[in-house]
Amino acid sequence: MLGDSQEDVGFDITTRVPVLSEIAARNIQVFPALQDVNIVRTWAALRVMSPDGFPIYEQSERFPGAFAATCHSGVTLAGAHALALAPAIMAGSLPAELEAFHSRRFGS
């Protein structure tokens, strides 16, 4: 499984041949043995990302005890988020150093 593209296309989840070609070319540079393999399947998905590209961590003001932890790469960065957030969520509040990641930074 190969993938690493990022496009600003709204809610369009179609795959595009030029993007697939770029992904293939980059991966062949790293793994030359892939040059002669056949592509079996392609797909696209939406990747959630905040306007500034940084995660959003916060506790609901309306529903205390409900927390949000969002980022564009929840799979690859899950360990990093879990180590910082799990203990805080278990304690019932986020530490002051995570305040910079609150959604208030976007204004309304």
DSSP file (Angstrom, degrees, kcal/mol; ACC not computed):
  #  RESIDUE AA STRUCTURE BP1 BP2  ACC     N-H-->O    O-->H-N    N-H-->O    O-->H-N    TCO  KAPPA ALPHA  PHI   PSI    X-CA   Y-CA   Z-CA
    1    1 A M              0   0    0      0, 0.0     2,-0.4     0, 0.0     0, 0.0   0.000 360.0 360.0 360.0 126.2    0.0    0.0    0.0
    2    2 A L        +     0   0    0      2,-0.0     2,-0.3     0, 0.0    22,-0.1  -0.955 360.0 138.4-126.4 143.9    1.5    3.3   -1.1
    3    3 A G        +     0   0    0     -2,-0.4    17,-0.0    20,-0.1     0, 0.0  -0.815  10.7 142.9 178.6 142.7    0.1    6.8   -0.6
    4    4 A D        +     0   0    0     -2,-0.3     2,-0.1     0, 0.0    -1,-0.1   0.238  35.3 132.5-171.8  24.1    1.2   10.3    0.3
    5    5 A S        -     0   0    0      2,-0.0     2,-0.3    15,-0.0    15,-0.0  -0.474  30.6-167.9 -88.6 159.9   -0.7   12.8   -1.8
    6    6 A Q        +     0   0    0     -2,-0.1     2,-0.4     2,-0.0     0, 0.0  -0.907  13.9 166.8-146.8 116.7   -2.4   15.9   -0.5
    7    7 A E        -     0   0    0     -2,-0.3     2,-1.1     3,-0.1     3,-0.1  -0.971  36.3-133.4-130.2 145.3   -4.8   17.9   -2.7
    8    8 A D        +     0   0    0     -2,-0.4     3,-0.1     1,-0.1    -2,-0.0  -0.779  54.6 135.9 -96.7  90.4   -7.3   20.6   -1.9
    9    9 A V    >   -     0   0    0     -2,-1.1     3,-1.6     1,-0.4     2,-0.2   0.056  56.7-129.9-125.8  22.6  -10.3   19.3   -3.8
   10   10 A G  T 3  S-     0   0    0      1,-0.2    -1,-0.4    -3,-0.1    -3,-0.1  -0.453  76.0 -21.5  66.0-128.5  -13.1   19.7   -1.3
   11   11 A F  T 3  S+     0   0    0     -2,-0.2     2,-0.5    -3,-0.1    -1,-0.2   0.172  99.3 125.1-103.0  16.9  -15.2   16.6   -0.9
   12   12 A D    <   +     0   0    0     -3,-1.6    -3,-0.1     1,-0.1    33,-0.1  -0.670  33.0 179.6 -78.3 119.4  -14.1   15.0   -4.3
   13   13 A I        +     0   0    0     -2,-0.5    31,-0.4    31,-0.1     2,-0.2   0.010  34.3 127.1-111.7  28.5  -12.6   11.5   -3.6
   14   14 A T        -     0   0    0     29,-0.1     2,-0.3     1,-0.0    31,-0.1  -0.557  59.2-121.3 -80.7 150.7  -11.8   10.5   -7.1
   15   15 A T        -     0   0    0     -2,-0.2     2,-0.4    29,-0.1    29,-0.1  -0.674  21.5-147.5 -89.0 148.2   -8.3    9.3   -7.9
   16   16 A R     >  -     0   0    0     -2,-0.3     4,-2.4     1,-0.1     3,-0.4  -0.964  11.8-138.2-120.8 131.9   -6.3   11.2  -10.6
   17   17 A V  H  > S+     0   0    0     -2,-0.4     4,-2.7     1,-0.2     5,-0.2   0.883 102.6  54.1 -57.7 -44.0   -3.8    9.5  -12.8
   18   18 A P  H  > S+     0   0    0      0, 0.0     4,-1.9     0, 0.0    -1,-0.2   0.901 111.3  46.4 -58.9 -38.3   -1.2   12.3  -12.6
   19   19 A V  H  > S+     0   0    0     -3,-0.4     4,-2.2     2,-0.2    -2,-0.2   0.922 112.6  49.4 -68.6 -43.6   -1.3   12.1   -8.8
   20   20 A L  H  X S+     0   0    0     -4,-2.4     4,-2.5     1,-0.2    -1,-0.2   0.885 109.5  53.1 -61.4 -38.4   -1.0    8.3   -8.9
   21   21 A S  H  X S+     0   0    0     -4,-2.7     4,-2.7    -5,-0.2    -1,-0.2   0.894 108.0  50.1 -64.2 -40.3    1.9    8.6  -11.3
   22   22 A E  H  X S+     0   0    0     -4,-1.9     4,-2.4     2,-0.2     5,-0.2   0.917 111.1  48.6 -63.8 -43.5    3.7   10.9   -8.9
   23   23 A I  H  X S+     0   0    0     -4,-2.2     4,-2.1     1,-0.2    -2,-0.2   0.936 113.2  47.7 -61.6 -46.2    3.2    8.5   -6.0
   24   24 A A  H  X S+     0   0    0     -4,-2.5     4,-2.4     1,-0.2    -2,-0.2   0.929 111.1  50.7 -61.5 -46.0    4.4    5.6   -8.1
   25   25 A A  H  X S+     0   0    0     -4,-2.7     4,-1.7     1,-0.2    -1,-0.2   0.912 110.8  48.5 -61.0 -44.0    7.5    7.5   -9.4
   26   26 A R  H  X S+     0   0    0     -4,-2.4     4,-1.3     1,-0.2    -1,-0.2   0.905 113.8  46.8 -62.9 -40.4    8.5    8.5   -5.8
   27   27 A N  H  X S+     0   0    0     -4,-2.1     4,-3.2     1,-0.2    -2,-0.2   0.842 107.6  55.3 -73.6 -32.2    8.1    4.9   -4.5
   28   28 A I  H  < S+     0   0    0     -4,-2.4    -1,-0.2     2,-0.2    -2,-0.2   0.857 103.8  56.7 -66.8 -33.9   10.1    3.4   -7.5
   29   29 A Q  H  < S+     0   0    0     -4,-1.7    -1,-0.2    -5,-0.2    -2,-0.2   0.903 116.5  35.0 -61.4 -39.6   13.0    5.7   -6.6
   30   30 A V  H  < S+     0   0    0     -4,-1.3    -2,-0.2     1,-0.3    -1,-0.2   0.867 133.1  28.2 -82.0 -38.5   13.0    4.3   -3.1
   31   31 A F    ><  -     0   0    0     -4,-3.2     3,-2.4    -5,-0.1    -1,-0.3  -0.743  66.6-179.2-125.8  81.0   12.1    0.7   -4.0
   32   32 A P  G >  S+     0   0    0      0, 0.0     3,-2.0     0, 0.0     4,-0.2   0.751  76.4  72.6 -55.1 -26.6   13.3    0.0   -7.6
   33   33 A A  G >  S+     0   0    0      1,-0.3     3,-0.7     2,-0.1    -5,-0.1   0.695  85.4  68.3 -63.3 -17.0   11.8   -3.5   -7.5
   34   34 A L  G X  S+     0   0    0     -3,-2.4     3,-1.6     1,-0.2    -1,-0.3   0.598  72.9  92.6 -76.5  -9.8    8.4   -1.9   -7.7
   35   35 A Q  G <  S+     0   0    0     -3,-2.0    -1,-0.2     1,-0.3    -2,-0.1   0.821  91.4  37.3 -55.7 -35.2    9.0   -0.8  -11.3
   36   36 A D  G <  S+     0   0    0     -3,-0.7    -1,-0.3    -4,-0.2     2,-0.1   0.268  91.2 112.2-104.8  11.5    7.5   -3.9  -12.8
   37   37 A V    <   -     0   0    0     -3,-1.6     2,-0.4    -4,-0.1    -3,-0.0  -0.494  64.3-121.6 -84.1 156.8    4.6   -4.6  -10.5
   38   38 A N        -     0   0    0     -2,-0.1     2,-0.5     1,-0.0    -2,-0.1  -0.763  20.6-120.5 -95.2 141.0    1.0   -4.2  -11.5
   39   39 A I        -     0   0    0     -2,-0.4     3,-0.1     1,-0.2    -1,-0.0  -0.700  27.8-176.2 -78.4 126.3   -1.4   -1.8   -9.7
   40   40 A V        -     0   0    0     -2,-0.5     2,-0.3     1,-0.3    -1,-0.2   0.847  61.8  -7.2 -92.1 -40.8   -4.2   -3.9   -8.3
   41   41 A R        -     0   0    0      2,-0.0    -1,-0.3     0, 0.0     2,-0.3  -0.994  54.4-163.3-157.6 147.2   -6.5   -1.2   -6.9
   42   42 A T        +     0   0    0     -2,-0.3     2,-0.3    -3,-0.1   -27,-0.1  -0.959  14.9 166.4-130.0 153.9   -6.5    2.6   -6.2
   43   43 A W        -     0   0    0     -2,-0.3     2,-0.3   -29,-0.1   -29,-0.1  -0.979  19.6-145.0-156.7 165.2   -8.7    4.7   -4.0
   44   44 A A        -     0   0    0    -31,-0.4     2,-0.3    -2,-0.3   -29,-0.1  -0.901  14.6-175.4-130.0 160.5   -8.8    8.1   -2.5
   45   45 A A        -     0   0    0     -2,-0.3     2,-0.4   -31,-0.1   -33,-0.1  -0.964  31.2 -98.5-150.1 164.0  -10.1    9.4    0.8
   46   46 A L        -     0   0    0     -2,-0.3     2,-0.6   -35,-0.1   -35,-0.1  -0.729  28.9-155.5 -88.7 136.0  -10.6   12.6    2.6
   47   47 A R        -     0   0    0     -2,-0.4     2,-0.3     2,-0.0    25,-0.1  -0.954  14.7-135.8-113.2 117.4   -8.0   13.7    5.1
   48   48 A V        +     0   0    0     -2,-0.6     2,-0.4    23,-0.2    23,-0.0  -0.533  32.0 169.3 -73.6 131.1   -9.2   16.0    7.8
   49   49 A M        -     0   0    0     -2,-0.3     5,-0.1    23,-0.1    22,-0.1  -0.990  31.6-124.4-145.0 136.2   -6.9   18.9    8.4
   50   50 A S    >   -     0   0    0     -2,-0.4     3,-1.3     4,-0.3    22,-0.0  -0.312  39.0-101.1 -70.4 162.2   -7.3   22.1   10.4
   51   51 A P  T 3  S+     0   0    0      0, 0.0    -1,-0.1     0, 0.0    55,-0.0   0.815 124.2  39.8 -57.1 -31.5   -6.7   25.4    8.6
   52   52 A D  T 3  S-     0   0    0      2,-0.2    -2,-0.0     3,-0.0    54,-0.0   0.461 111.3-117.7 -98.4  -0.2   -3.2   25.8   10.1
   53   53 A G  S <  S+     0   0    0     -3,-1.3    19,-0.2     1,-0.3     0, 0.0   0.405  77.5 114.8  84.0  -4.0   -2.3   22.1    9.8
   54   54 A F  S    S-     0   0    0      1,-0.1    -4,-0.3    17,-0.1    -1,-0.3  -0.626  71.2 -95.6 -97.9 159.5   -1.9   21.5   13.5
   55   55 A P        -     0   0    0      0, 0.0     2,-0.5     0, 0.0    16,-0.2  -0.161  27.4-131.4 -67.9 165.2   -4.1   19.3   15.7
   56   56 A I  E     +A   70   0A   0     14,-2.3    14,-2.4     2,-0.0     2,-0.4  -0.988  26.6 176.0-118.4 122.8   -7.1   20.4   17.7
   57   57 A Y  E     +A   69   0A   0     44,-1.7     2,-0.3    -2,-0.5    12,-0.2  -0.996  18.3 133.3-125.4 127.0   -7.2   19.2   21.3
   58   58 A E  E     -A   68   0A   0     10,-2.0    10,-3.1    -2,-0.4     2,-0.4  -0.983  47.4-122.4-165.7 160.0  -10.0   20.4   23.6
   59   59 A Q  E     -A   67   0A   0     -2,-0.3     8,-0.3     8,-0.2     2,-0.1  -0.885  44.6-103.6-103.0 139.3  -12.5   19.4   26.2
   60   60 A S        -     0   0    0      6,-3.3     6,-0.2    -2,-0.4     5,-0.2  -0.403  21.2-157.6 -63.0 130.8  -16.2   20.3   25.4
   61   61 A E  S    S+     0   0    0      1,-0.1    -1,-0.2    -2,-0.1    -2,-0.0   0.801  96.3  45.4 -76.4 -29.5  -17.3   23.3   27.4
   62   62 A R  S    S+     0   0    0      1,-0.2    -1,-0.1     4,-0.1    -2,-0.1   0.831 124.5  31.0 -81.3 -34.4  -20.9   22.2   27.0
   63   63 A F  S >  S-     0   0    0      3,-0.2     3,-2.1     0, 0.0    -3,-0.4  -0.690  82.8-153.9-127.0  77.9  -20.3   18.5   27.8
   64   64 A P  T 3  S+     0   0    0      0, 0.0     3,-0.1     0, 0.0    -3,-0.1  -0.201  82.3  37.4 -53.0 139.3  -17.4   18.2   30.3
   65   65 A G  T 3  S+     0   0    0      1,-0.3     2,-0.5    -5,-0.2    -4,-0.1   0.201  91.4 106.1  98.6 -14.7  -15.7   14.9   30.1
   66   66 A A    <   -     0   0    0     -3,-2.1    -6,-3.3    -6,-0.2     2,-0.3  -0.880  52.8-171.3 -97.8 126.0  -16.0   14.8   26.3
   67   67 A F  E     -A   59   0A   0     -2,-0.5     2,-0.4    -8,-0.3    -8,-0.2  -0.847  15.3-149.5-118.6 151.8  -12.7   15.5   24.5
   68   68 A A  E     +A   58   0A   0    -10,-3.1   -10,-2.0    -2,-0.3     2,-0.3  -0.977  15.5 173.4-118.9 135.4  -11.8   16.1   20.9
   69   69 A A  E     +A   57   0A   0     -2,-0.4     2,-0.4   -12,-0.2   -12,-0.2  -0.868  17.3 166.3-138.7 102.9   -8.4   15.2   19.4
   70   70 A T  E     +A   56   0A   0    -14,-2.4   -14,-2.3    -2,-0.3     2,-0.3  -0.923   5.6 146.4-124.6 145.6   -8.3   15.7   15.7
   71   71 A C    >   -     0   0    0     -2,-0.4     3,-0.5   -16,-0.2   -23,-0.2  -0.965  53.6-106.4-163.3 168.5   -5.5   15.8   13.2
   72   72 A H  T 3  S+     0   0    0     -2,-0.3     3,-0.1     1,-0.2     2,-0.1   0.680 113.1  42.6 -78.5 -15.5   -4.9   14.9    9.6
   73   73 A S  T 3>  +     0   0    0      1,-0.1     4,-2.1     2,-0.1    -1,-0.2  -0.482  60.8 152.8-130.7  63.5   -2.8   11.8   10.4
   74   74 A G  T <4 S+     0   0    0     -3,-0.5     4,-0.2     1,-0.2    -1,-0.1   0.742  74.8  51.1 -65.4 -23.5   -4.5   10.0   13.2
   75   75 A V  T >4 S+     0   0    0      2,-0.2     3,-0.8    -3,-0.1     4,-0.3   0.964 115.8  35.3 -79.0 -55.5   -3.1    6.7   12.2
   76   76 A T  T 34 S+     0   0    0      1,-0.2     3,-0.2     2,-0.1    -2,-0.2   0.775 127.6  38.5 -73.4 -24.5    0.6    7.5   11.8
   77   77 A L  T 3X S+     0   0    0     -4,-2.1     4,-2.3     1,-0.1     3,-0.3   0.311  82.4 107.5-105.5   8.5    0.6    9.9   14.7
   78   78 A A  H <> S+     0   0    0     -3,-0.8     4,-3.0     1,-0.2     5,-0.2   0.883  78.0  52.9 -56.1 -42.2   -1.7    8.0   17.0
   79   79 A G  H  > S+     0   0    0     -4,-0.3     4,-2.3     1,-0.2    -1,-0.2   0.908 109.5  48.3 -61.2 -42.4    1.1    7.0   19.4
   80   80 A A  H  > S+     0   0    0     -3,-0.3     4,-1.3     2,-0.2    -1,-0.2   0.914 115.3  44.5 -65.6 -42.5    2.3   10.5   19.8
   81   81 A H  H  X S+     0   0    0     -4,-2.3     4,-3.0     1,-0.2     5,-0.4   0.918 112.4  52.1 -67.7 -42.3   -1.2   11.8   20.5
   82   82 A A  H  X S+     0   0    0     -4,-3.0     4,-2.1    -5,-0.3    -2,-0.2   0.905 106.8  52.4 -62.5 -41.8   -2.1    9.0   22.8
   83   83 A L  H  < S+     0   0    0     -4,-2.3    -1,-0.2    -5,-0.2    -2,-0.2   0.857 118.5  36.6 -64.9 -33.8    1.0    9.5   25.0
   84   84 A A  H  < S+     0   0    0     -4,-1.3     4,-0.5    -5,-0.2    -2,-0.2   0.849 128.0  32.4 -84.5 -36.0    0.2   13.2   25.4
   85   85 A L  H  X S+     0   0    0     -4,-3.0     4,-3.1    -5,-0.2     5,-0.3   0.863 101.3  68.6 -95.3 -38.6   -3.5   13.0   25.7
   86   86 A A  H  X S+     0   0    0     -4,-2.1     4,-2.6    -5,-0.4     5,-0.2   0.908 103.7  45.2 -54.6 -49.1   -4.5    9.7   27.3
   87   87 A P  H  > S+     0   0    0      0, 0.0     4,-1.7     0, 0.0    -1,-0.2   0.902 114.9  49.1 -62.4 -37.3   -3.2   10.6   30.8
   88   88 A A  H  >>S+     0   0    0     -4,-0.5     5,-1.7     2,-0.2     4,-1.0   0.919 111.9  47.8 -67.4 -42.5   -4.7   14.1   30.6
   89   89 A I  H ><5S+     0   0    0     -4,-3.1     3,-0.6     1,-0.2    -1,-0.2   0.914 110.7  51.7 -64.4 -41.5   -8.1   12.8   29.5
   90   90 A M  H 3<5S+     0   0    0     -4,-2.6    -1,-0.2    -5,-0.3    -2,-0.2   0.860 109.5  50.9 -61.6 -33.9   -8.0   10.1   32.2
   91   91 A A  H 3<5S-     0   0    0     -4,-1.7    -1,-0.2    -5,-0.2    -2,-0.2   0.666 117.6-116.6 -77.7 -16.7   -7.3   13.0   34.7
   92   92 A G  T <<5S+     0   0    0     -4,-1.0     2,-0.3    -3,-0.6    -3,-0.2   0.482  82.1  59.2  97.8   2.3  -10.2   14.9   33.4
   93   93 A S  S   <S-     0   0    0     -5,-1.7    -2,-0.2   -28,-0.1    -1,-0.1  -0.986  75.6-114.7-159.8 153.1   -8.5   18.0   32.0
   94   94 A L        -     0   0    0     -2,-0.3    -9,-0.1     1,-0.1   -35,-0.1  -0.666  40.1-108.4 -88.8 143.6   -5.9   19.0   29.4
   95   95 A P    >   -     0   0    0      0, 0.0     3,-1.9     0, 0.0     4,-0.2  -0.308  27.9-110.5 -70.2 156.5   -2.7   20.6   30.6
   96   96 A A  G >  S+     0   0    0      1,-0.3     3,-1.8     2,-0.2     4,-0.3   0.795 113.3  67.7 -56.7 -32.6   -2.0   24.3   29.9
   97   97 A E  G 3  S+     0   0    0      1,-0.3     3,-0.4     2,-0.1    -1,-0.3   0.688  97.0  54.4 -66.9 -15.7    0.7   23.5   27.4
   98   98 A L  G X  S+     0   0    0     -3,-1.9     3,-2.1     1,-0.2    -1,-0.3   0.457  79.1  95.3 -93.1  -1.7   -2.0   22.1   25.0
   99   99 A E  G X  S+     0   0    0     -3,-1.8     3,-2.0     1,-0.3    -1,-0.2   0.824  73.0  67.2 -57.8 -31.9   -4.1   25.3   25.2
  100  100 A A  G 3  S+     0   0    0     -3,-0.4    -1,-0.3    -4,-0.3    -2,-0.1   0.698  96.6  56.4 -62.1 -17.7   -2.3   26.5   22.0
  101  101 A F  G <  S+     0   0    0     -3,-2.1   -44,-1.7   -44,-0.1    -1,-0.3   0.304  79.8 118.5 -98.7   8.6   -4.1   23.6   20.2
  102  102 A H  S X  S-     0   0    0     -3,-2.0     3,-1.6   -46,-0.2   -44,-0.1  -0.412  75.8-119.1 -70.7 150.4   -7.6   24.7   21.2
  103  103 A S  G >  S+     0   0    0      1,-0.3     3,-2.1     2,-0.1    -1,-0.1   0.637 102.5  85.5 -67.2 -12.4  -10.0   25.5   18.4
  104  104 A R  G >  S+     0   0    0      1,-0.3     3,-2.1     2,-0.2    -1,-0.3   0.759  71.3  77.3 -58.9 -22.2  -10.3   29.1   19.8
  105  105 A R  G <  S+     0   0    0     -3,-1.6    -1,-0.3     1,-0.3    -2,-0.1   0.679  87.3  59.4 -63.3 -14.9   -7.2   29.9   17.8
  106  106 A F  G <  S-     0   0    0     -3,-2.1     2,-0.7     1,-0.3    -1,-0.3   0.348 109.4-122.6 -94.6   6.4   -9.4   30.1   14.7
  107  107 A G    <         0   0    0     -3,-2.1    -1,-0.3     1,-0.2     0, 0.0  -0.811 360.0 360.0  93.9-118.3  -11.6   32.8   16.1
  108  108 A S              0   0    0     -2,-0.7    -1,-0.2    -3,-0.1    -4,-0.1   0.522 360.0 360.0 -64.8 360.0  -15.3   32.0   16.2
